[in-house]
Amino acid sequence: MMKVKFFLIVIISITWSVTTFAQSNLLNAKTPSEIGLKTAAQLISDNDKPLAYGYVHDRDILMGKTVWEIIDLSEKINFALYFPIDENLGADRRSLYNVLTKAIRSGEISEVYSDSYFKTKKTLKDIQASLSRVDTTDAGREQVNAGMQVSPEYILRSDLTAQDVTQYKIKGYWYFDKRQSELKYRLLGICPVTPDVYTMNSDEKDYIELFWVFFPSAREVLHEAKAFNNQNSAMPISFDQILNSRHFNSVIYKEENVYGDRDIKDYMRDNAQNQLLESERVKEKIRDFESDMWNY
């Protein structure tokens, strides 16, 4: 029942905000330069907002559980969050990573933190230091040791791109709303995971969390950014709709617990199968709470 409601909300939202990327005015254009140009009426109709969250009183939450999940971008169902990895395709289509980083640089997203508990804010300077690496070759170091200025050809710069993002980590809250008698989910944070810029050229890469974005503060930006709809390119879907409707596959890697919110891998060591089974156990425990409410 919950999935049906999510699906209906997504369909209604998409219908209200039908845009077609650079293909707007495609059938009426007389020259290629007119493709993508919208009329005044289209601009007015596109000026919508993300579907607002309803107010939830603390007394209406009968059960709540915070979980952390990993979205693996190598899975086909998650491709909409990964592609296109080429930033030069145009301004209308970007990967989720490029949407987030561009909005952070422009100041549209300011609620950026160093961890999933949203305690320490990250500045743009902190983030940029994680996204690029500047180094010199051996010949450049010789010039430095000789007191000379390093020649530009001896300076190496490595930048992380959307292609390097392998996963997203998300933090969310499952709760049972006793007023509406249903289990609901609220996404709280999202974090791109990439190889450490200083190990990206090595055989063994270290993967790091770049930054955590407080999701409710980024909803308007993610609503404006559209992902590719593989079923119907004339009706794109926004990143906000994808994430809120949970139109992706993920694996729980941590739940809040008495042991300081330890990861599943910390107590299920060196056994990937048991880690997956434990992840499913956590998921079923949350689902079972809703079904148990109707057992007498």
MIDOSE-1310 file (N, C-alpha, C; in nm, 2 decimals, decimal comma, always signed):
residues 296
mmkv	+0,08/-0,12/+0,00/+0,00/+0,00/+0,00/+0,09/+0,13/+0,00; +0,19/+0,12/+0,08/+0,28/+0,24/+0,09/+0,35/+0,26/-0,04; +0,39/+0,15/-0,11/+0,46/+0,17/-0,24/+0,37/+0,23/-0,34; +0,24/+0,19/-0,34/+0,14/+0,24/-0,43/+0,12/+0,39/-0,41
kffl	+0,12/+0,43/-0,29/+0,10/+0,58/-0,26/+0,22/+0,65/-0,31; +0,34/+0,60/-0,28/+0,46/+0,67/-0,33/+0,46/+0,68/-0,49; +0,42/+0,57/-0,55/+0,41/+0,57/-0,70/+0,31/+0,67/-0,75; +0,20/+0,68/-0,69/+0,10/+0,78/-0,73/+0,15/+0,92/-0,71
ivii	+0,22/+0,95/-0,60/+0,27/+1,08/-0,58/+0,37/+1,12/-0,68; +0,46/+1,02/-0,72/+0,56/+1,05/-0,82/+0,49/+1,08/-0,95; +0,39/+1,00/-0,99/+0,33/+1,02/-1,12/+0,26/+1,15/-1,13; +0,19/+1,19/-1,02/+0,12/+1,32/-1,02/+0,22/+1,44/-1,03
sitw	+0,33/+1,42/-0,95/+0,44/+1,53/-0,95/+0,50/+1,54/-1,09; +0,52/+1,43/-1,16/+0,58/+1,43/-1,29/+0,49/+1,50/-1,39; +0,36/+1,47/-1,38/+0,26/+1,52/-1,47/+0,25/+1,67/-1,45; +0,26/+1,72/-1,33/+0,26/+1,87/-1,30/+0,38/+1,94/-1,36
svtt	+0,49/+1,87/-1,37/+0,61/+1,94/-1,40/+0,68/+1,88/-1,53; +0,60/+1,86/-1,63/+0,65/+1,80/-1,75/+0,74/+1,90/-1,82; +0,87/+1,86/-1,83/+0,97/+1,94/-1,90/+1,04/+1,84/-1,99; +1,11/+1,89/-2,09/+1,18/+1,80/-2,18/+1,32/+1,84/-2,21
faqs	+1,39/+1,88/-2,10/+1,53/+1,91/-2,11/+1,55/+2,00/-2,23; +1,66/+1,97/-2,31/+1,68/+2,06/-2,42/+1,59/+2,02/-2,54; +1,50/+1,93/-2,52/+1,40/+1,90/-2,63/+1,27/+1,98/-2,62; +1,27/+2,08/-2,53/+1,15/+2,17/-2,53/+1,15/+2,24/-2,67
nlln	+1,03/+2,25/-2,72/+1,00/+2,31/-2,85/+1,07/+2,24/-2,96; +1,09/+2,11/-2,94/+1,16/+2,03/-3,04/+1,08/+2,02/-3,17; +0,95/+2,00/-3,15/+0,86/+1,98/-3,27/+0,82/+2,10/-3,34; +0,84/+2,22/-3,27/+0,80/+2,35/-3,33/+0,92/+2,43/-3,38
aktp	+1,05/+2,38/-3,35/+1,17/+2,46/-3,39/+1,19/+2,46/-3,54; +1,22/+2,57/-3,59/+1,26/+2,58/-3,74/+1,41/+2,58/-3,76; +1,49/+2,60/-3,66/+1,63/+2,59/-3,66/+1,68/+2,52/-3,53; +1,79/+2,46/-3,54/+1,84/+2,39/-3,42/+1,86/+2,48/-3,30
seig	+1,89/+2,61/-3,32/+1,90/+2,70/-3,21/+1,78/+2,73/-3,13; +1,66/+2,70/-3,19/+1,53/+2,72/-3,12/+1,49/+2,60/-3,03; +1,57/+2,49/-3,05/+1,54/+2,37/-2,96/+1,58/+2,41/-2,82; +1,49/+2,38/-2,73/+1,51/+2,41/-2,59/+1,46/+2,54/-2,54
lkta	+1,42/+2,63/-2,63/+1,36/+2,76/-2,59/+1,21/+2,74/-2,55; +1,18/+2,79/-2,44/+1,04/+2,78/-2,38/+0,96/+2,91/-2,40; +0,84/+2,89/-2,42/+0,75/+3,01/-2,43/+0,73/+3,06/-2,28; +0,67/+3,18/-2,27/+0,64/+3,24/-2,14/+0,54/+3,15/-2,07
aqli	+0,44/+3,09/-2,14/+0,35/+3,00/-2,07/+0,41/+2,87/-2,02; +0,51/+2,82/-2,09/+0,58/+2,70/-2,04/+0,67/+2,74/-1,92; +0,73/+2,85/-1,92/+0,81/+2,89/-1,80/+0,72/+2,91/-1,68; +0,60/+2,96/-1,70/+0,51/+2,97/-1,58/+0,47/+2,84/-1,53
sdnd	+0,43/+2,75/-1,62/+0,39/+2,61/-1,58/+0,50/+2,53/-1,52; +0,63/+2,56/-1,56/+0,74/+2,49/-1,50/+0,78/+2,55/-1,36; +0,73/+2,66/-1,32/+0,77/+2,73/-1,20/+0,69/+2,66/-1,08; +0,72/+2,54/-1,06/+0,66/+2,47/-0,95/+0,76/+2,44/-0,84
kpla	+0,71/+2,38/-0,73/+0,80/+2,35/-0,61/+0,79/+2,20/-0,58; +0,89/+2,15/-0,51/+0,88/+2,01/-0,47/+0,76/+1,99/-0,38; +0,71/+1,87/-0,38/+0,59/+1,83/-0,30/+0,63/+1,85/-0,15; +0,56/+1,94/-0,08/+0,60/+1,97/+0,06/+0,57/+1,85/+0,15
ygyv	+0,66/+1,84/+0,25/+0,64/+1,74/+0,35/+0,53/+1,79/+0,45; +0,45/+1,69/+0,49/+0,35/+1,73/+0,59/+0,41/+1,74/+0,73; +0,35/+1,81/+0,81/+0,39/+1,83/+0,95/+0,37/+1,70/+1,03; +0,47/+1,66/+1,10/+0,45/+1,54/+1,18/+0,48/+1,57/+1,33
hdrd	+0,39/+1,56/+1,41/+0,41/+1,59/+1,56/+0,48/+1,47/+1,62; +0,57/+1,50/+1,71/+0,65/+1,40/+1,78/+0,56/+1,29/+1,85; +0,44/+1,34/+1,90/+0,35/+1,24/+1,96/+0,28/+1,15/+1,87; +0,29/+1,18/+1,74/+0,23/+1,09/+1,64/+0,32/+0,98/+1,59
ilmg	+0,44/+0,99/+1,64/+0,54/+0,88/+1,59/+0,54/+0,77/+1,70; +0,48/+0,66/+1,66/+0,47/+0,54/+1,75/+0,60/+0,46/+1,75; +0,67/+0,46/+1,64/+0,80/+0,39/+1,63/+0,89/+0,46/+1,53; +1,02/+0,47/+1,56/+1,11/+0,54/+1,47/+1,24/+0,47/+1,47
ktvw	+1,31/+0,46/+1,36/+1,44/+0,40/+1,35/+1,52/+0,47/+1,24; +1,64/+0,51/+1,27/+1,73/+0,58/+1,18/+1,82/+0,47/+1,12; +1,83/+0,47/+0,98/+1,92/+0,38/+0,92/+2,01/+0,45/+0,81; +2,12/+0,39/+0,79/+2,21/+0,44/+0,69/+2,22/+0,34/+0,58
eiid	+2,22/+0,38/+0,45/+2,22/+0,29/+0,34/+2,33/+0,33/+0,24; +2,37/+0,23/+0,15/+2,46/+0,25/+0,04/+2,39/+0,23/-0,09; +2,39/+0,32/-0,18/+2,34/+0,31/-0,31/+2,46/+0,28/-0,41; +2,46/+0,16/-0,46/+2,57/+0,12/-0,55/+2,54/+0,17/-0,69
lsek	+2,62/+0,26/-0,75/+2,59/+0,31/-0,88/+2,62/+0,22/-1,00; +2,68/+0,10/-0,97/+2,71/+0,01/-1,07/+2,58/-0,08/-1,10; +2,48/-0,07/-1,02/+2,35/-0,14/-1,05/+2,27/-0,06/-1,15; +2,21/-0,13/-1,24/+2,14/-0,06/-1,35/+2,02/+0,03/-1,30
infa	+1,95/-0,01/-1,20/+1,84/+0,07/-1,15/+1,88/+0,20/-1,09; +2,01/+0,21/-1,06/+2,07/+0,34/-1,00/+2,14/+0,42/-1,11; +2,13/+0,38/-1,23/+2,20/+0,46/-1,34/+2,15/+0,60/-1,35; +2,03/+0,63/-1,32/+1,97/+0,76/-1,33/+2,05/+0,86/-1,24
lyfp	+2,10/+0,81/-1,13/+2,18/+0,90/-1,04/+2,32/+0,92/-1,08; +2,37/+0,83/-1,17/+2,51/+0,83/-1,21/+2,53/+0,91/-1,35; +2,45/+0,88/-1,45/+2,47/+0,94/-1,58/+2,39/+1,07/-1,59; +2,44/+1,16/-1,68/+2,56/+1,15/-1,77/+2,68/+1,19/-1,69
iden	+2,79/+1,13/-1,71/+2,92/+1,16/-1,65/+2,99/+1,27/-1,72; +2,95/+1,30/-1,84/+3,02/+1,40/-1,92/+2,95/+1,54/-1,89; +3,02/+1,63/-1,83/+2,96/+1,76/-1,80/+2,93/+1,85/-1,93; +2,99/+1,81/-2,04/+2,99/+1,89/-2,16/+2,87/+1,86/-2,25
lgad	+2,78/+1,78/-2,20/+2,66/+1,74/-2,29/+2,56/+1,85/-2,29; +2,57/+1,95/-2,20/+2,47/+2,06/-2,20/+2,43/+2,09/-2,06; +2,36/+2,21/-2,05/+2,33/+2,25/-1,92/+2,20/+2,19/-1,86; +2,13/+2,12/-1,95/+2,00/+2,06/-1,90/+2,01/+1,93/-1,84
rrsl	+2,11/+1,85/-1,86/+2,12/+1,72/-1,80/+2,26/+1,71/-1,73; +2,25/+1,67/-1,61/+2,37/+1,65/-1,53/+2,35/+1,53/-1,44; +2,46/+1,47/-1,40/+2,45/+1,37/-1,30/+2,42/+1,43/-1,16; +2,38/+1,35/-1,07/+2,35/+1,40/-0,93/+2,47/+1,46/-0,87
ynvl	+2,59/+1,40/-0,89/+2,71/+1,46/-0,83/+2,73/+1,60/-0,88; +2,72/+1,62/-1,01/+2,74/+1,75/-1,07/+2,64/+1,85/-1,03; +2,52/+1,81/-1,01/+2,41/+1,90/-0,96/+2,45/+1,94/-0,82; +2,49/+1,85/-0,73/+2,52/+1,89/-0,59/+2,64/+1,98/-0,58
tkai	+2,75/+1,95/-0,65/+2,87/+2,03/-0,64/+2,85/+2,17/-0,71; +2,77/+2,17/-0,82/+2,75/+2,30/-0,87/+2,67/+2,39/-0,78; +2,56/+2,33/-0,72/+2,48/+2,41/-0,62/+2,56/+2,45/-0,50; +2,65/+2,37/-0,46/+2,73/+2,41/-0,34/+2,83/+2,52/-0,38
rsge	+2,89/+2,52/-0,50/+2,98/+2,63/-0,54/+2,90/+2,76/-0,56; +2,78/+2,75/-0,60/+2,70/+2,87/-0,63/+2,63/+2,92/-0,50; +2,63/+2,84/-0,39/+2,57/+2,88/-0,27/+2,42/+2,85/-0,26; +2,37/+2,78/-0,36/+2,23/+2,74/-0,35/+2,21/+2,63/-0,24
isev	+2,31/+2,55/-0,22/+2,31/+2,45/-0,11/+2,41/+2,49/-0,01; +2,37/+2,53/+0,11/+2,46/+2,57/+0,21/+2,47/+2,48/+0,33; +2,38/+2,39/+0,34/+2,38/+2,29/+0,46/+2,46/+2,17/+0,42; +2,59/+2,19/+0,43/+2,69/+2,08/+0,39/+2,77/+2,05/+0,52
ysds	+2,79/+1,92/+0,55/+2,85/+1,88/+0,67/+2,96/+1,78/+0,65; +3,04/+1,75/+0,75/+3,15/+1,66/+0,74/+3,10/+1,52/+0,77; +2,99/+1,50/+0,84/+2,94/+1,37/+0,88/+2,79/+1,36/+0,87; +2,74/+1,24/+0,90/+2,59/+1,22/+0,88/+2,51/+1,27/+1,00
yfkt	+2,58/+1,32/+1,11/+2,51/+1,37/+1,22/+2,49/+1,52/+1,22; +2,54/+1,58/+1,11/+2,52/+1,72/+1,08/+2,56/+1,82/+1,20; +2,68/+1,79/+1,25/+2,73/+1,87/+1,36/+2,83/+1,97/+1,31; +2,92/+1,93/+1,22/+3,03/+2,02/+1,18/+3,01/+2,06/+1,03
kktl	+3,00/+2,19/+1,01/+2,97/+2,23/+0,87/+3,10/+2,23/+0,79; +3,09/+2,20/+0,66/+3,20/+2,21/+0,57/+3,19/+2,33/+0,48; +3,31/+2,40/+0,47/+3,31/+2,52/+0,38/+3,34/+2,48/+0,24; +3,32/+2,57/+0,15/+3,35/+2,54/+0,01/+3,50/+2,51/-0,01
kdiq	+3,58/+2,58/+0,07/+3,73/+2,56/+0,06/+3,76/+2,42/+0,10; +3,69/+2,37/+0,21/+3,72/+2,23/+0,26/+3,68/+2,13/+0,15; +3,57/+2,16/+0,09/+3,52/+2,06/-0,01/+3,61/+2,06/-0,14; +3,65/+2,18/-0,18/+3,74/+2,19/-0,30/+3,87/+2,12/-0,28
asls	+3,92/+2,12/-0,15/+4,04/+2,05/-0,12/+4,03/+1,90/-0,14; +3,91/+1,85/-0,12/+3,88/+1,71/-0,14/+3,86/+1,67/-0,28; +3,83/+1,77/-0,37/+3,79/+1,74/-0,50/+3,91/+1,74/-0,60; +4,02/+1,80/-0,56/+4,13/+1,82/-0,65/+4,26/+1,80/-0,58
rvdt	+4,36/+1,76/-0,65/+4,50/+1,74/-0,60/+4,60/+1,80/-0,69; +4,69/+1,88/-0,64/+4,80/+1,94/-0,72/+4,93/+1,88/-0,67; +5,01/+1,83/-0,76/+5,13/+1,77/-0,73/+5,24/+1,81/-0,84; +5,36/+1,78/-0,81/+5,46/+1,80/-0,91/+5,54/+1,67/-0,95
tdag	+5,59/+1,67/-1,06/+5,67/+1,55/-1,11/+5,81/+1,56/-1,04; +5,89/+1,45/-1,06/+6,03/+1,45/-1,00/+6,11/+1,57/-1,06; +6,09/+1,60/-1,19/+6,16/+1,71/-1,25/+6,12/+1,84/-1,18; +6,00/+1,85/-1,15/+5,95/+1,97/-1,08/+6,01/+1,99/-0,95
reqv	+6,02/+1,88/-0,88/+6,08/+1,88/-0,74/+6,23/+1,92/-0,75; +6,30/+1,88/-0,85/+6,44/+1,91/-0,87/+6,45/+2,07/-0,89; +6,35/+2,12/-0,96/+6,35/+2,27/-0,98/+6,33/+2,34/-0,85; +6,24/+2,28/-0,77/+6,21/+2,34/-0,64/+6,34/+2,34/-0,55
nagm	+6,40/+2,22/-0,55/+6,53/+2,21/-0,47/+6,64/+2,30/-0,52; +6,64/+2,33/-0,64/+6,74/+2,42/-0,70/+6,70/+2,57/-0,68; +6,59/+2,59/-0,62/+6,54/+2,73/-0,60/+6,48/+2,79/-0,72; +6,44/+2,71/-0,81/+6,38/+2,77/-0,94/+6,23/+2,76/-0,93
qvsp	+6,16/+2,83/-1,02/+6,02/+2,83/-1,03/+5,98/+2,70/-1,11; +5,88/+2,63/-1,06/+5,84/+2,51/-1,13/+5,77/+2,54/-1,26; +5,82/+2,47/-1,36/+5,76/+2,49/-1,50/+5,62/+2,43/-1,50; +5,53/+2,49/-1,57/+5,39/+2,45/-1,58/+5,37/+2,30/-1,62
eyil	+5,46/+2,26/-1,71/+5,45/+2,12/-1,76/+5,48/+2,01/-1,66; +5,54/+2,06/-1,55/+5,58/+1,97/-1,44/+5,48/+1,97/-1,32; +5,37/+2,04/-1,34/+5,27/+2,05/-1,24/+5,15/+1,95/-1,28; +5,12/+1,86/-1,19/+5,01/+1,77/-1,22/+4,89/+1,80/-1,14
rsdl	+4,77/+1,80/-1,20/+4,65/+1,83/-1,13/+4,55/+1,72/-1,16; +4,50/+1,66/-1,06/+4,40/+1,56/-1,07/+4,27/+1,60/-1,00; +4,16/+1,60/-1,08/+4,03/+1,64/-1,03/+3,93/+1,52/-1,03; +3,85/+1,51/-0,92/+3,75/+1,41/-0,92/+3,63/+1,46/-1,01
taqd	+3,57/+1,37/-1,08/+3,46/+1,40/-1,17/+3,34/+1,30/-1,13; +3,23/+1,32/-1,20/+3,12/+1,24/-1,18/+3,15/+1,09/-1,21; +3,24/+1,07/-1,29/+3,28/+0,93/-1,33/+3,34/+0,86/-1,21; +3,40/+0,93/-1,12/+3,47/+0,87/-1,01/+3,38/+0,84/-0,89
vtqy	+3,25/+0,89/-0,90/+3,16/+0,86/-0,79/+3,11/+0,71/-0,80; +3,13/+0,63/-0,70/+3,10/+0,49/-0,71/+2,97/+0,46/-0,63; +2,94/+0,54/-0,53/+2,83/+0,51/-0,44/+2,77/+0,64/-0,39; +2,66/+0,63/-0,33/+2,60/+0,74/-0,25/+2,56/+0,67/-0,11
kikg	+2,59/+0,74/-0,01/+2,54/+0,70/+0,12/+2,43/+0,79/+0,16; +2,32/+0,73/+0,21/+2,21/+0,81/+0,25/+2,17/+0,78/+0,40; +2,11/+0,88/+0,46/+2,06/+0,86/+0,60/+1,92/+0,89/+0,60; +1,84/+0,80/+0,66/+1,69/+0,83/+0,66/+1,63/+0,78/+0,79
ywyf	+1,50/+0,81/+0,80/+1,43/+0,78/+0,92/+1,30/+0,71/+0,89; +1,29/+0,59/+0,93/+1,16/+0,52/+0,92/+1,08/+0,54/+1,04; +0,95/+0,57/+1,02/+0,86/+0,59/+1,14/+0,72/+0,55/+1,11; +0,65/+0,51/+1,22/+0,51/+0,47/+1,20/+0,43/+0,58/+1,25
dkrq	+0,35/+0,64/+1,16/+0,26/+0,75/+1,19/+0,13/+0,70/+1,24; +0,10/+0,71/+1,37/-0,02/+0,65/+1,43/-0,14/+0,73/+1,39; -0,13/+0,86/+1,35/-0,24/+0,93/+1,31/-0,29/+0,88/+1,17; -0,20/+0,85/+1,08/-0,24/+0,79/+0,95/-0,23/+0,64/+0,95
selk	-0,17/+0,58/+1,05/-0,16/+0,43/+1,06/-0,08/+0,37/+0,95; +0,03/+0,43/+0,92/+0,12/+0,37/+0,81/+0,26/+0,40/+0,84; +0,35/+0,31/+0,78/+0,49/+0,33/+0,79/+0,54/+0,42/+0,69; +0,62/+0,52/+0,72/+0,67/+0,62/+0,63/+0,82/+0,63/+0,64
yrll	+0,88/+0,70/+0,54/+1,02/+0,72/+0,54/+1,05/+0,86/+0,50; +1,15/+0,92/+0,57/+1,19/+1,06/+0,55/+1,35/+1,06/+0,53; +1,39/+1,10/+0,41/+1,53/+1,11/+0,38/+1,59/+1,23/+0,44; +1,70/+1,21/+0,52/+1,76/+1,32/+0,59/+1,89/+1,37/+0,53
gicp	+1,97/+1,28/+0,48/+2,10/+1,32/+0,42/+2,15/+1,24/+0,31; +2,24/+1,29/+0,23/+2,30/+1,22/+0,12/+2,44/+1,26/+0,10; +2,53/+1,16/+0,07/+2,67/+1,18/+0,06/+2,73/+1,11/-0,06; +2,80/+1,17/-0,15/+2,87/+1,10/-0,26/+3,00/+1,04/-0,20
vtpd	+3,03/+0,92/-0,25/+3,15/+0,84/-0,21/+3,24/+0,83/-0,33; +3,37/+0,87/-0,32/+3,46/+0,87/-0,43/+3,59/+0,81/-0,38; +3,68/+0,77/-0,47/+3,82/+0,74/-0,42/+3,89/+0,86/-0,37; +3,97/+0,84/-0,27/+4,06/+0,95/-0,22/+4,14/+1,01/-0,34
vytm	+4,14/+1,14/-0,36/+4,21/+1,20/-0,47/+4,36/+1,17/-0,47; +4,41/+1,13/-0,36/+4,56/+1,10/-0,35/+4,59/+0,96/-0,38; +4,48/+0,87/-0,40/+4,50/+0,73/-0,43/+4,43/+0,69/-0,56; +4,37/+0,79/-0,63/+4,29/+0,76/-0,75/+4,37/+0,70/-0,86
nsde	+4,50/+0,72/-0,86/+4,59/+0,67/-0,97/+4,66/+0,54/-0,92; +4,64/+0,50/-0,80/+4,70/+0,38/-0,75/+4,61/+0,25/-0,77; +4,67/+0,14/-0,76/+4,60/+0,01/-0,78/+4,50/-0,01/-0,66; +4,53/+0,03/-0,54/+4,45/+0,01/-0,43/+4,40/+0,15/-0,38
kdyi	+4,27/+0,18/-0,41/+4,21/+0,31/-0,38/+4,15/+0,31/-0,24; +4,16/+0,42/-0,18/+4,09/+0,45/-0,05/+3,96/+0,53/-0,08; +3,85/+0,48/-0,04/+3,72/+0,55/-0,07/+3,68/+0,64/+0,05; +3,64/+0,76/+0,03/+3,60/+0,85/+0,13/+3,47/+0,91/+0,11
elfw	+3,41/+0,96/+0,22/+3,28/+1,04/+0,21/+3,32/+1,19/+0,18; +3,28/+1,24/+0,07/+3,32/+1,38/+0,03/+3,25/+1,48/+0,12; +3,12/+1,47/+0,14/+3,05/+1,57/+0,22/+2,90/+1,51/+0,23; +2,84/+1,55/+0,34/+2,70/+1,52/+0,37/+2,61/+1,64/+0,35
vffp	+2,51/+1,63/+0,26/+2,41/+1,74/+0,24/+2,29/+1,70/+0,32; +2,24/+1,80/+0,39/+2,11/+1,79/+0,46/+2,00/+1,79/+0,36; +1,94/+1,68/+0,33/+1,85/+1,66/+0,22/+1,74/+1,77/+0,21; +1,66/+1,79/+0,32/+1,55/+1,88/+0,31/+1,59/+2,02/+0,26
sare	+1,71/+2,06/+0,29/+1,76/+2,20/+0,24/+1,80/+2,20/+0,09; +1,81/+2,08/+0,03/+1,85/+2,07/-0,11/+1,74/+2,03/-0,20; +1,62/+2,02/-0,15/+1,51/+1,97/-0,23/+1,47/+2,05/-0,35; +1,48/+2,19/-0,33/+1,44/+2,27/-0,45/+1,54/+2,26/-0,56
vlhe	+1,67/+2,25/-0,53/+1,77/+2,23/-0,63/+1,75/+2,10/-0,70; +1,73/+1,99/-0,62/+1,71/+1,86/-0,68/+1,58/+1,85/-0,75; +1,48/+1,93/-0,72/+1,36/+1,93/-0,79/+1,37/+1,99/-0,93; +1,46/+2,09/-0,94/+1,48/+2,16/-1,07/+1,57/+2,07/-1,16
akaf	+1,65/+1,99/-1,10/+1,74/+1,91/-1,18/+1,67/+1,78/-1,22; +1,67/+1,75/-1,35/+1,59/+1,63/-1,40/+1,68/+1,52/-1,44; +1,64/+1,40/-1,41/+1,71/+1,28/-1,45/+1,64/+1,22/-1,57; +1,71/+1,13/-1,64/+1,66/+1,07/-1,76/+1,56/+0,96/-1,72
nnqn	+1,44/+0,97/-1,79/+1,34/+0,87/-1,77/+1,35/+0,77/-1,89; +1,40/+0,65/-1,86/+1,43/+0,55/-1,96/+1,30/+0,50/-2,03; +1,19/+0,51/-1,96/+1,06/+0,47/-2,01/+1,00/+0,57/-2,11; +1,02/+0,69/-2,08/+0,96/+0,80/-2,16/+1,04/+0,93/-2,15
samp	+1,12/+0,96/-2,25/+1,21/+1,07/-2,24/+1,13/+1,20/-2,25; +1,00/+1,20/-2,28/+0,93/+1,33/-2,28/+0,88/+1,36/-2,15; +0,89/+1,27/-2,05/+0,85/+1,30/-1,91/+0,96/+1,27/-1,82; +1,05/+1,36/-1,80/+1,17/+1,33/-1,71/+1,12/+1,33/-1,56
isfd	+1,20/+1,28/-1,48/+1,17/+1,28/-1,34/+1,29/+1,35/-1,26; +1,25/+1,42/-1,16/+1,35/+1,50/-1,09/+1,43/+1,41/-0,99; +1,54/+1,45/-0,95/+1,62/+1,38/-0,85/+1,55/+1,37/-0,72; +1,47/+1,48/-0,69/+1,40/+1,48/-0,56/+1,29/+1,38/-0,56
qiln	+1,22/+1,36/-0,68/+1,12/+1,25/-0,69/+1,18/+1,11/-0,68; +1,30/+1,09/-0,74/+1,36/+0,96/-0,74/+1,40/+0,92/-0,59; +1,45/+1,02/-0,52/+1,50/+0,99/-0,39/+1,39/+0,98/-0,29; +1,29/+1,06/-0,30/+1,18/+1,06/-0,20/+1,09/+0,94/-0,22
srhf	+1,08/+0,89/-0,35/+1,00/+0,77/-0,38/+1,08/+0,65/-0,37; +1,21/+0,66/-0,33/+1,30/+0,55/-0,31/+1,30/+0,46/-0,44; +1,31/+0,53/-0,55/+1,32/+0,46/-0,68/+1,47/+0,42/-0,71; +1,53/+0,34/-0,62/+1,66/+0,30/-0,63/+1,68/+0,18/-0,55
nsvi	+1,79/+0,11/-0,56/+1,82/-0,01/-0,48/+1,94/+0,03/-0,39; +1,92/-0,02/-0,26/+2,02/+0,02/-0,16/+2,04/-0,10/-0,06; +2,14/-0,09/+0,02/+2,17/-0,19/+0,12/+2,20/-0,11/+0,25; +2,13/-0,15/+0,36/+2,16/-0,09/+0,49/+2,29/-0,14/+0,54
ykee	+2,37/-0,04/+0,58/+2,50/-0,07/+0,63/+2,52/-0,03/+0,78; +2,41/+0,04/+0,83/+2,42/+0,08/+0,97/+2,28/+0,12/+1,02; +2,25/+0,09/+1,14/+2,13/+0,13/+1,21/+2,17/+0,20/+1,34; +2,08/+0,28/+1,39/+2,11/+0,34/+1,52/+2,10/+0,23/+1,63
nvyg	+2,20/+0,22/+1,72/+2,20/+0,12/+1,82/+2,27/+0,16/+1,94; +2,26/+0,08/+2,04/+2,32/+0,11/+2,17/+2,47/+0,11/+2,17; +2,53/+0,06/+2,07/+2,68/+0,05/+2,06/+2,74/+0,16/+1,98; +2,68/+0,28/+1,99/+2,73/+0,40/+1,92/+2,71/+0,40/+1,77
drdi	+2,60/+0,34/+1,73/+2,56/+0,33/+1,59/+2,68/+0,26/+1,51; +2,72/+0,15/+1,56/+2,83/+0,08/+1,48/+2,78/+0,02/+1,35; +2,87/+0,01/+1,26/+2,84/-0,04/+1,13/+2,82/-0,19/+1,14; +2,75/-0,25/+1,04/+2,72/-0,39/+1,04/+2,86/-0,46/+1,02
kdym	+2,95/-0,41/+0,94/+3,07/-0,47/+0,91/+3,16/-0,48/+1,03; +3,13/-0,40/+1,14/+3,21/-0,40/+1,26/+3,18/-0,52/+1,35; +3,06/-0,58/+1,33/+3,03/-0,70/+1,41/+3,00/-0,82/+1,33; +3,00/-0,80/+1,20/+3,00/-0,91/+1,10/+3,12/-0,91/+1,02
rdna	+3,24/-0,94/+1,07/+3,37/-0,92/+1,01/+3,40/-1,03/+0,91; +3,46/-0,98/+0,79/+3,51/-1,07/+0,69/+3,41/-1,18/+0,64; +3,29/-1,14/+0,63/+3,18/-1,23/+0,58/+3,08/-1,14/+0,51; +3,09/-1,12/+0,38/+3,00/-1,04/+0,31/+2,86/-1,09/+0,30
qnql	+2,85/-1,22/+0,30/+2,71/-1,28/+0,29/+2,64/-1,26/+0,42; +2,71/-1,27/+0,54/+2,64/-1,25/+0,66/+2,61/-1,10/+0,68; +2,69/-1,01/+0,62/+2,66/-0,87/+0,63/+2,53/-0,84/+0,55; +2,51/-0,90/+0,43/+2,39/-0,88/+0,36/+2,27/-0,94/+0,43
lese	+2,29/-1,05/+0,49/+2,18/-1,11/+0,57/+2,14/-1,02/+0,69; +2,24/-0,97/+0,75/+2,21/-0,88/+0,86/+2,14/-0,75/+0,82; +2,18/-0,70/+0,70/+2,11/-0,58/+0,64/+1,96/-0,62/+0,61; +1,94/-0,73/+0,56/+1,80/-0,77/+0,53/+1,72/-0,79/+0,66
rvke	+1,79/-0,84/+0,77/+1,72/-0,86/+0,90/+1,68/-0,72/+0,95; +1,76/-0,62/+0,94/+1,73/-0,49/+0,99/+1,61/-0,44/+0,91; +1,61/-0,46/+0,78/+1,50/-0,41/+0,69/+1,37/-0,48/+0,73; +1,37/-0,61/+0,75/+1,25/-0,69/+0,78/+1,20/-0,65/+0,92
kird	+1,29/-0,62/+1,01/+1,25/-0,57/+1,15/+1,16/-0,45/+1,14; +1,20/-0,36/+1,05/+1,12/-0,23/+1,03/+0,99/-0,26/+0,97; +0,99/-0,35/+0,86/+0,87/-0,38/+0,79/+0,77/-0,46/+0,89; +0,83/-0,55/+0,97/+0,74/-0,63/+1,05/+0,66/-0,55/+1,15
fesd	+0,72/-0,43/+1,19/+0,65/-0,35/+1,29/+0,52/-0,31/+1,24; +0,51/-0,27/+1,11/+0,39/-0,22/+1,05/+0,29/-0,34/+1,04; +0,33/-0,45/+0,99/+0,24/-0,57/+0,98/+0,19/-0,62/+1,11; +0,28/-0,61/+1,21/+0,24/-0,65/+1,35/+0,13/-0,56/+1,41
mwny	+0,12/-0,44/+1,36/+0,02/-0,35/+1,41/-0,12/-0,40/+1,38; -0,14/-0,48/+1,28/-0,27/-0,53/+1,23/-0,29/-0,68/+1,28; -0,21/-0,73/+1,36/-0,23/-0,87/+1,41/-0,28/-0,86/+1,55; -0,39/-0,93/+1,58/-0,45/-0,92/+1,71/-0,44/-1,06/+1,78
